[in-house]
Amino acid sequence: GSEIVNETPTKTVWFNTSIFGINNVDKYILVQAKWNSMEPEIQDGDILLVHRQKDYLPQDKVFLVHKGKPKVKRILKTESELYLISSNQEHEPVQVFEEDNLDVIGVVKKIISNP
């Protein structure tokens, strides 16, 4: 994946927010999925509707930046450790350390399949 340099959109996409039940559009972003780490739930090229928020549940698919790279993962917290978990079992869990600069952007609320 490419690094996130800033939050400037690369493309503007207009859509009817009411079909997703969105009231506050400023709290949402659209992200295009890359790679296969979250398959079979999220496919390469799918569009993800992400609600900007810092809190999440263990079952949530979280859009985050880890070591400067955007990713979608589940986050597993233990008493003393934090792991990024892929849905695709071919990908091992990744332990996160303090120096890794993990930044939670938001939670995936809707997956729009890429035809």
C-alpha positions in Angstrom: 0.0 0.0 0.0 1.0 3.6 -0.4 1.7 5.9 2.5 -0.9 8.4 3.7 0.7 11.8 3.2 -2.2 13.9 4.3 -6.0 13.7 4.5 -6.5 15.5 1.2 -9.0 13.4 -0.9 -7.6 12.1 -4.2 -11.1 11.9 -5.8 -14.5 13.4 -5.0 -17.4 11.0 -5.3 -20.9 12.2 -4.9 -23.6 9.8 -3.6 -26.9 9.9 -1.9 -26.0 9.6 1.8 -29.5 8.7 2.8 -29.1 5.2 1.3 -26.6 4.5 4.1 -28.5 6.3 6.8 -25.8 8.9 7.2 -26.8 12.1 9.0 -23.4 13.8 9.5 -21.4 13.4 6.3 -18.3 15.1 7.9 -17.8 12.0 10.1 -17.5 9.6 7.1 -14.9 8.9 4.5 -14.7 6.5 1.6 -11.6 4.3 1.3 -10.7 1.8 -1.4 -9.4 -1.5 -0.1 -6.1 -2.8 -1.4 -4.7 -6.4 -1.2 -6.3 -9.5 0.3 -5.6 -9.4 4.0 -9.3 -9.0 4.9 -10.7 -11.6 2.5 -13.3 -13.0 2.2 -15.2 -10.1 3.9 -13.4 -7.3 2.1 -12.0 -7.8 -1.4 -9.3 -6.0 -3.2 -10.9 -2.9 -4.8 -14.0 -2.8 -2.6 -15.1 0.7 -1.4 -15.4 1.0 2.4 -17.6 3.5 4.2 -15.6 4.5 7.3 -17.0 6.4 10.3 -14.3 8.6 11.8 -14.0 7.5 15.4 -11.2 6.5 17.8 -13.2 3.8 19.7 -14.0 0.4 18.4 -15.2 -3.1 19.5 -13.1 -6.3 19.1 -15.3 -7.5 16.2 -15.0 -4.1 14.2 -13.0 -3.8 11.1 -10.9 -0.8 11.8 -9.3 1.6 9.3 -6.0 2.6 10.7 -2.5 3.8 9.9 0.3 1.5 11.2 4.0 2.5 10.6 2.8 5.1 8.1 0.7 2.6 6.0 -3.1 2.6 5.8 -4.7 -0.8 6.7 -8.0 -2.4 7.6 -7.7 -4.9 10.5 -9.4 -6.1 13.6 -7.6 -5.0 16.8 -7.0 -7.5 19.5 -6.0 -6.1 22.9 -4.7 -8.4 25.7 -3.6 -7.2 29.1 -0.2 -6.2 27.9 -0.2 -6.6 24.1 -1.9 -5.3 21.0 -2.3 -7.2 17.7 -3.6 -6.4 14.2 -5.7 -9.3 12.9 -6.5 -10.1 9.3 -9.6 -12.0 8.2 -7.5 -13.9 5.7 -5.9 -16.8 7.6 -2.8 -16.6 5.3 -1.8 -13.5 7.1 -0.3 -13.9 10.6 -1.3 -11.5 13.4 1.0 -8.5 13.8 2.1 -7.4 17.2 2.0 -3.6 17.6 4.6 -1.8 19.7 4.6 1.7 21.1 7.1 2.9 18.5 5.0 1.7 15.6 2.8 4.8 15.6 -0.6 3.3 15.4 -3.4 5.7 14.6 -7.0 4.6 14.5 -8.9 6.6 11.8 -12.3 4.9 12.1 -14.6 1.9 11.8 -15.8 0.3 8.6 -19.6 0.7 8.6 -20.4 -0.5 5.0 -18.6 -2.5 2.3 -19.5 -1.6 -1.3 -18.4 -4.5 -3.5 -16.3 -3.6 -6.5 -18.0 -5.2 -9.5 
